[in-house]
């Protein structure tokens, strides 16, 4: 028996603190049937793999997926919210993560 459902996105870490110049990795978990499409957004614009962003995804069993967004050479302009989005014929779901800078205490 196949159950058809809208995607469900889970974000393990809603906030990531990282220093400028570091490599940052964010992940989200998706359960969906049928599969549909997965993407990462920043300020409403879809991200693509390039020298700055690396997008990856893996399948974990039936109807379960993990998406990862790697940001290389983090700049202060990269701080802000990122959305992990999953869509299929039955609906849309997203998880939001935010990247912040780190602060040193004396």
N, C-alpha and C positions, 0 to 999 in steps of 0.2 A: 504494500500500500504506500502510495506517495502522498505526502502532505505538502501542499503548495502554500507558501507563506511569504509575507514581506520580509525584507532583511531586518536583522537586529544587529546593531553595532555596539560593541563594548569597548570602552577606553580604559586600559589598566592604570594609566597615569595621566591625570588631567593637567598637571603642571610639570614642566621640565625646567630646571635651573641649570644654566650652562654659561661658561665664560666665552668671550669673544675669541675666535680662532680655533675653537674645539670642533670636533665632529659630533653631531647630535643625532640620536635615533629615536623616533617615535613609532609606536605600534598601535594597532587596533585589531580587534577580533570581530569576525562577521559570521553569523549563521543565516543562511538563506537557501531557499529552494523555490524556483529555479535560481541559478547562479546570478545572472544579470551583469551589471557593470560596477566596477570599483574605481574610486579616484580620490586624490588628495586635492584640497582647495586651499587657497590663501587669498583673502580679500575677495572672495567670490570667483576667483580665476583658477582654472584647472592647472595643476602643476604637471610638468613632464620631466622625464629623466634627462639630465644634462650635467655639466661640470659642477653645478651647485647642488642639485637635488638628485637623489638616487631613489627610485621607487621599486619596491619588491613586493611579491606576494607568494604565499605558500598555501597549499591545501592540506588540511588536517582532518582526515576522515571524511565521511559523507556530509556535505553541506556546510563544512566549517573551513574558514579561511583566516589567515593572518596577513595584514598589510603592514609594511614598514616604509617609513619616510626617513631617509638619511640626509641631513643637511651638512655639507662639507664647508669647512672654514667659516664657521658661524660669525656673522657680523651683527652689530647692534640693530641694523635695519631688518634683520631676520626675526627679531623678537616680535611676539604677537601670537594671534590665534591661527590654528590650522584645523581644517575639517577633514575627517575620514568619512567618505560618502559611499553608500551602497544602494543601488537601485535595481529593481526588477519589475516585472509586469504587475506585481501585487503591491508595490509601494516603494518608499524611500526612507532611509534612516541615516543619521550622521552622528558622529562623536566629535567633540571639540577638545583640542589640546592647546595649551599656551606655552610658549617658550619665553623665559625671563632670564635676565642676567644674574650673575652671582655677585655677592658683596663680601668683602673681607672685613673682619673686625679686628681691631687692634687691642 
